[in-house]
Amino acid sequence: MTGGRHSRRLVPAYLATGGRAHPSRNHLDRLTTLHAACEEIPVGLGPEQRGVLELIQPGALPLVDAAAYLRLPVSIVKVLVADLVSAGLLHARPPIPQATGPDIETMEKVLDGLRALKS
Amino acid sequence: MDSARSSPDPRYLTGNDPVLIKLLIAGPFAVGKTTLIRAISEIAPLHTEEVMTQAGAFVDNLAEAEHKTTTTVAIDFGRLTLPNNLVLYLFGTPGQRRFRLLWEDIAQGALGALVMVDTRRLDESFEVMDLIEEAGLRYAVAVNAFPQAPTYDLDTLRDHLDLRPDTPLVLCDARSRDQSLDALIALVEHVIAHTHLEPA
């Protein structure tokens, strides 16, 4: 209960999206993977949108990791990501196991992987 | 005391578009969720702060935030890379029903849930198990063996917790990586067994 939890944001979370209520893409998940879709970040973006693009410029991150590093709620980051995807500045890849969850082959591989970690 | 400090250096995904698998580590406050995540995760646990209305709805617009008192819920998570281009994500999930929307958002597409139990507060785990069942997830139960907590044999605990006979129930010191891995293995075995029995 220490550390980052008490740090203050410069912009309140609800202002970071310009006050819009809902993401235009409701399919975004916490584990949607974000990839950069632009080599240079265009001027004129809001600081929060720029923050997302700067964060993922060096490599891919799940949406939830981006929210943690940016210290923004997941619900806010979903709105930012939806806008950036619409603008063609960001790729968002849904997690392979969709709403139904992973298939049996994947689960068997998870099991094998966990067993192999036992010392 | 658990603390989840955000690392300043992002840990980017490696591999070729890895498959991300969600697991829930669910349980009441201070039951050891973050301790278990820390024991298993390859990164220092991160957290998000979810802002919600008192009614449990996500806050993402100005009008709502101005007119209602909001609650911030911290959700800790960790990551574990496995062979075969798989990455496990472990989400520490609070048990309260008033955060139900948040719950459903995290549970979406999850492989299953590990419910953590403190033998001094068994009743606090009932709400958690109800929420998991309503979300349609399979679960296993891990009793975090706190030194000062009373010990019961597993049959007595199973009885008190009113578990189905096939629901895995394991003892687990959440500080131990090996024991925590065993608890996850019991969970995944259980989910696989039932997926074989009940093909989609």
Interface residues (C-beta under 8 A of the other chain):
Chain A: M1 T2 G3 G4 R5 P12 A13 Y14 L15 T17 G19 R20 A21 H22 D29 R30 L31 T33 L55 P58 G59 A60 L61 P62 V64 D65 A67 A68 Y69 R71 P73 V74 S75 I76 K78 V79 R93 P95 I96 P97 Q98 A99 T100 G101 P102 I104 T106 M107 E108 K109 V110 L111 D112 G113 L114 R115 A116 L117 K118 S119
Chain B: M1 D2 S3 A4 R5 S6 S7 P10 R11 Y12 L13 D17 V19 L20 I21 K22 L46 H47 T48 E49 E50 V51 F58 V59 D60 N61 L62 A63 E64 A65 A74 F77 R79 L80 L82 P83 N84 L86 L88 Y89 F91 D105 I106 Q108 G109 A110 L111 R177 D178 L181 D182 L184 I185 V188 E189 V191 I192 T195 H196 A200
